[in-house]
Each structure stands twice: as C-alpha cells, then as structure tokens.
C-alpha cells in the first residue's frame, strides 16, 4: 500500500492543503494520505498556536468526506519534540509493509538539508514536493540534485494548481472581520465561528 504522510500546523487547515493532498494522490496513485497536525513543533512557539484539540478537530472535519484521507494524533501523543524523522519512523513501524511517502511544499525543500536528520527522512520515505504552476521546475530540480550530493533521496515533484490561500491569511482575515468563504471547507468555517477561534 502506498501511504503518504502530510504534516503541518494546520492552523487552520484550508483548501490549499486539500488541493496538495489530492494532487499528490492523483499523480502518484497513493492509496491513502494521513494528515498529521504538529504536536510539539521545534520550529513554532506553541503559545502562539491554536490548541492541538482544535487543530485536530478542524482537520477531521475537513477530510471527513474525502476518500482515503485520515487524520492522526501521533505527534500529540508523544511528549517529546515532534521531529519529522521520528514521526516517519513511527509510521514505518506501524505499517512495515507500506511504501511510505512524505508530502512537503517546495519552499521547505530550500532548507531541507538543515532539518533534523533529513537523511533518515529520505531513507524512510520517498519525498513528494509540491510544485505550483507559478514555480520554476528547473530551480526545484537543481535543488533536488544538490540534496542528492549530500545524501541519497528519492524526491519527486508533484504538479499542483496554485490556490492563493494560507493559514496566516485566514487568521488575519478573521481578525479583520473579512470574508473567508471559499478559502477553507464550510464546515471548518462553522467550527471556527462556533469556537470563536482567531479573534
């Protein structure tokens, strides 16, 4: 089975995230995608993040009607810092017969070699890099070659239509009382309003 892991803060999850997952599934014929909201991220101050419970719930709501996409609380259940390499090793242990993939944005590829144990990530999973239509494929390909001079990595490009949305934009729009219709699933918008998030 082809299983892809898609991690992030998802604060909140939005239509851009969903587009990335569906593009990867279609292009590489993945059997399932597991969404992993960050637990104790080494790169973010948790005091400035929405609680894991809310982020997890929003992810579940967003993918509820999407075939073969589920949500995992694996990083929240671990008390230590949530490093990607450790999360992938845990999934490898849970699904030893699966072919693992890791979905990441092309912007993260720019500094991937500086992540904590990127070589273990590359050993554990094929890396699917999301390239939007406004990105230069030659630049991404050059970066992939550069990484492979440092350690072996199976890095593949996912071609994805650009959706002009980000979690930062959504949080800002909510604070300014601006419309967020169409930026994220309607049921997630309902959840945000019911729980008075990002105000």
Helices and strands as residue ranges (DSSP letters): E 2-8, H 15-28, E 32-37, G 46-48, H 52-63, E 69-72, H 74-77, H 84-94, E 99-105, H 106-109, G 112-114, H 118-124, E 126-132, H 137-148, E 155-160, H 167-175, H 186-194
